[in-house]
Amino acid sequence: MQTAQVVHRMIKDGHEVAVAANHGASVMMNCAHGHPIFAEGIIKYSLDAAPDSMNGWIGDQPGFGVILFDLWPLLGSEGFRSMKLACWTPIDHDPASPAVIKFLKDGHHHAIAMSEFGAAKLAEAGISKELISYIPHAIDRSIWQDKGQDAREQLGVPQHAHLTVINAANRGRVPVRKAFAEMIEGWWAFAKDKKDAHLMIHTEPNGYSDGMNLPRFVGSIGADAQRIRYPHPAHFRNGIPDTALATMYSAADVMLATSMGEGFGIPVIEAQSCGTPAIVSDFSAQPELLGPHGVRISGQHSWDEFQQSFWTIPNIKEITQALHDNYDETSARMIDRKAVAESMKRYDADKVYEERWRPLIERMTLLKKPADISGMNRAQRRAAKE
């Protein structure tokens, strides 16, 4: 969605744009909007194909490449090193992962931080401020808007129920970055004595993508499985329309998203744009996304050996209390859903493109392509960089 928003607006501005797929495109395709999508490679993350596709498209023209991906897996590819790149990368640890910083410094690449937190952590790690731009993810607010009380009827949710929604990818087991266990346990401590409390978890629940078996965990803590819903598996695999997700958010009373770390956290702004307040971890990008009635959950920092940095495990008791507070405020009709939705104007896709992308595109287009320093000795590499 983020790629499409930017690419379609670039094409409308008259730019020639192509997409290099890193997964999901086994053959070359042409998008309905007129740009080619180059096929993925054989090597994981398309480290073999993506650099060649990007270099072949740009050639000697005054263009540049954008990477929308974690940077640490790309360290194994020499193909990116000598390219003119703007790397739209998530920073979800504190400090920024050393492997991310190494990729940026080795290629002298421009960094696009998805969050203000990310921009600060990149600067703290020694990336020059001239090589950092802040461009958040964005949403089409004509889609992400409150659908009203009819949303509950469409989903079969009782009108007077209290509905908590979680929307997070169920991938990763050691650790479970999205903190499903902490969120579900916190919800059940809140919902145990409230028969009108329901939970909808928008994800693949069984952990088939190296994730966590959520129904098994629900059973292990004795939670009422009849009040917890997941998407239909066939619909989830085939793709659920964004309009259906907007309906889900509109039906909810609160969005629960207390992950251990987020480079951005798109569901948080989607839900709030539909008028639903959010509960997030007080770490990484998450707190800066909050609008009115939003709640920050503190936690204990935890070492991630793989990324050689820290993230945060959310406090379960605080999750429970935040849900109690939302329940009381909702029952008393104290939630101003219109104010919550209005606060997300700052992430409107047209606004972000106009104010953030256009200046960067102009700047990157004017930059000279970096010198190819492979095969040079130390003195030659230093001179080329200078």
N, C-alpha and C positions, 0 to 999 in steps of 0.2 A: 504493500500500500504506500509506504514512504517513497520507494523508488518510482512508482507510477505517478504520484503527485508531482514530484520534481521533474521527471522526464517529460511528462505531458505539457507542463508549463514551459519547459525549455524549448520544446518543439514549437509551441505556440509563439514563442519569442523569435523563432526563425533559426534556432540552432539545429545542427545535425547531430543526432544522439543515437547511440546504440547501447544495448545492455549485454554484459557478459555474465551469463548465469553461472553460479557456483553449485547449484543443485536444482534438479527438477526439470531440466530441459535436455533431453537425451539427443535431440536433433535441433538444427537451427530452425528458428521460427520467425515469422514476421507478425508484429503486433498490429492490431486493428488501427492503431494510431499512426502507423507508418514507420516505426523503427524496428530494426532487426534485433533479435535476441539470439546471441551466439550460444552454441551448445556447451554443456558442461564438459569437463575433462574426465580423464580416467583416474587421475590422482585425487584423493580427498580434497575438498574445497576448491577443486579445479585449478590447483597451483600450476598445472602444466598448460592448460588451455587459456585461462583468463588473461595472463600477461600478453600472450601472442595475439589474442583477439583484440585486446585494447590497443596494443602497439600497431597492429595492422589497420585498425580503424582510424587512429589519429595520424599515423605516418609522420610526415614533416609539417603537417598543418598546425596552426597555433591553438590546438585544443589541449585537453587534459583529461585525466581519468579520475573517477570518484570511486572509492571503496566504501561500501556500506556493510561493514563486517568487523568482527573482532580481528585485531591485528596480530595477536600472538601466533595463530596458526600459519601466518604468511611468512614467518621468518625463514622457512625452508625454501622459499622461492627466490632465486636470483633475478627472475624476470621483472619483478616490480622495482628493483633497486634503482635503476636508471630512468624510471618513468617520472613524468610530472604528475603527481598525485595529490588529491585532497582527500584525506581519509576521515570519513564520517564514522567515528568509532565510539563505542560505549566505554565509559569508565565507571565501573561498578565496585571498585575496591579503593581503599585508602591505606597507603599511597597507590598511585597508578601502577599497574603491573609492570615490572621491569622489562618484560618481553615486548609490551606495547611501546614503551619509550625507546627501546633499542631499534624497533622497526622504523619508527619515525626519524630517529637520529641518523641511522645508517643511510637512509635514502634522502635525508633532508627534506622530508615530505611536509606538506601543509596538513595540519590537524583540524578537523571540524569536530568540536565538542557538542554532543547532544544536549548537555546540561551545563548550567553555570558551575555546578560542582565539578564536572569533568574538566571544564576550562581551567578552574583553579588548580586542580590536581596535576594537569599537564604542565602548567607554569611552575608549580612547586618542584616538579621532576626535572626541570631544566630546559623545557621546550621554550624557545623564544616566543614572546607574546606576538611578534610579527607573523609567526607561523601558526597561530591559533585563531580560529573563528568559532563563535558560538552560534549554532543553528539548531534549534530544538526540532524534534519531530512535530508533525502538524496533523490537523484533522479537517475534513470537509464538514463544516457545521450545518450544512443543509441535510446531511445524513444523520449526524450525531446530535439529535434533538429529542426532547421529551415527547413521547408518543401518547401520554395521558393515561387515564385509568383503563382504557381499552387494552393496554399492553398486558395487564394481568389476566384478562379474559382469554386473550390469545394464547397465553402460556399455561392456562389452567391453574393459576395461582389464586387462592382465596383473596377477596378484596380486602379483608381485615387482617390478613396475615402479615407478619414481619419477615421480609425477604432479604437475606444477605446473599450477595453474589461474589464469587471468586472467578477471575478469568486469568489463567496462567498456563504456560506450556509445561506439561508434565515430562520433563526430561532431566536426567541427572539424578544419581543416587547417593553419591558421596562427595559433598553433601547434597541435600535436596535444596537447591538455591531458592526455590520459590516458597520454602517454609510451609508446605502443605500440612505437615503434622502439627505445627504450632498454631496455624490458623484454624484447623478443624477442631483441635482440642480446645482452643479458646472459645470457638463458637459453641461447642457442646456444653461447656461449663456455663455459658450464658443461656443456652436454649433448653437445658435439661428440664427446668420447671416451667417452661413457657410452651404450651402445646401449639401456639399460633406461630412459633418461630420456624422458618424454613431456610434451607441453604441450597443454592444452585451453583454447581462447580462446572464452569465451562472449560473442559479439558478432556483429553483421553484418559479415562480413570484407571486403567489396568496396568499402566507402566510399560506398555509394549515398546516404547521408544527409549528404553533404558531409564524409565522413570519409576515412580512409586506406585504400589498397588493401593489405591485409595479405599476401595470397599473393604479390603482386609484390615486396613488401619481403623476404619470406622467401627468394624466389629471388635477390634482389640480394645477399644476404649469404651465399648458398650453404648455407643451413640445410636440414636433411632434412625436407621437407614431409610425408613419410609418418609422421612422429612428432608432427605438429601437427594438431589436430582443431578443427573449428568446429561449431556447431549446424546441424541440418538447416534450410535457408533457409525452407521453408514452415512448419515448426514454429515457428521463431523469429518469423516475421511474425504468425502466428496466436495466439501466446502459449504459452509453456512454463510448466507449473504450478510453483508454488513448491516442491512436494514433489520435483519432478524436479531442481530446482536444489540442494535439500538433499542429494539423492543424489550429485550432482556434487561438492559440497563434501566429502561424507563419503568419497568415493573418492580425494580429493586428499591429497597429503603436505604441500603448502604452497600458500598463496594469495599471489600476487604482485600488488601494487597500489601501485606507486610513481609515482603521477600527479604532475603539476606543482603541483597544489593541489586540495584538497577542502573543500567546505562541511561535509561529514560523511564519507561513504564507507560506505554501507550494506553492500555486499558484504563488507567487512572483518569486521563483527560477525556477519553471517550465517555466514560460513565458520568463524569461531572458535567460534560457538555449536554448530557441527557437529564441533568438536574439531580443526579444521585451523588450525595457526599461520599467521601472516601476516607478510609483508615489505612495509613501507610506506615512503614518503618521510618524512623527519624535518622535516615542514613542515605548516603549517595544522592541520586537525583530526586528521590521520592518526595521529600518535604517541599521542594520548590514548586511542585505540581499542584499543591493543594489550593482549593478555593474555600469559600465559606462553609462552616460546619465540618471541615476536615480535621482529622485527629492524627497526631504523630505518636508512634509507639517507640519507646526506647528499647534498648537491648544490650546484650553483652557482645563485645567484639570477639571475633573468632578468626584464628589464623587459617588461611587457605594455602596449603603447601604448594599446590599446583601453580597458583598465580603468584606465590611469594608475597602475599599481602593480606590485609584484613578485610573482613566484612562483618555483618552484625546478625546475631540470632535474636529474633523479636521476643519480647516478654509476653508470655501467655496470659498472665493475670491482667496486664494492661489491655490486651486484646479483648478479654472478657468484659472488663469495665467499660471500654469504649463502645462495645455493642450494647451493654446495658444503657449507657447514656443516650445512644442513638435511638434505642427502643422508646425510652421515656420522652425524648424530644419529638419523635415521630408521632407517638400517641397524643402528645399535647399540641400537635400541629405547629411546632415551632421551627420546622425546617423550611427555609426559603429556597425552594428548588429553582426558581427563576434566577435568584442571585448566584447560586452555584453554577448554573449554565452560563450566565453572562460572564463569569470570571474566566471562562475558557476562551474568550475572544482572542486572547494573546497568542493562542496556538492555532488560529485560523490559517488554513493552508495558503490562501491568497496573501494574507498579511506577512506570513513568514517568508514566502517566496519573494515578495516585493522588497521587504526590508533587509533580508539576510542573504538570499541566494543570488539575486541579481548583482549586488556589489562584489560577491566572491567570484562569480562567473567572469565578470569583467577583469578582475584582478588576476585570476588564474590564466585567462586567455592571453594576457599581455606578458606573462612570465616566460622567460626563455627555458627551453628544455635543459635539465641538468646534464652535465657532462657524464659520459660513461667512464667510470673510474675503475672498472674491472681490468685487471692486467697491469695497472700502473704500480710503480713503487710508492713508498710512503710520501716522499717529497712531491711526486707528481700528483698524488691524490689530494694532498693538502693544497697545492696550487689550483687544481681543478675546482675544489670546493670554494676556495676564495674567489 
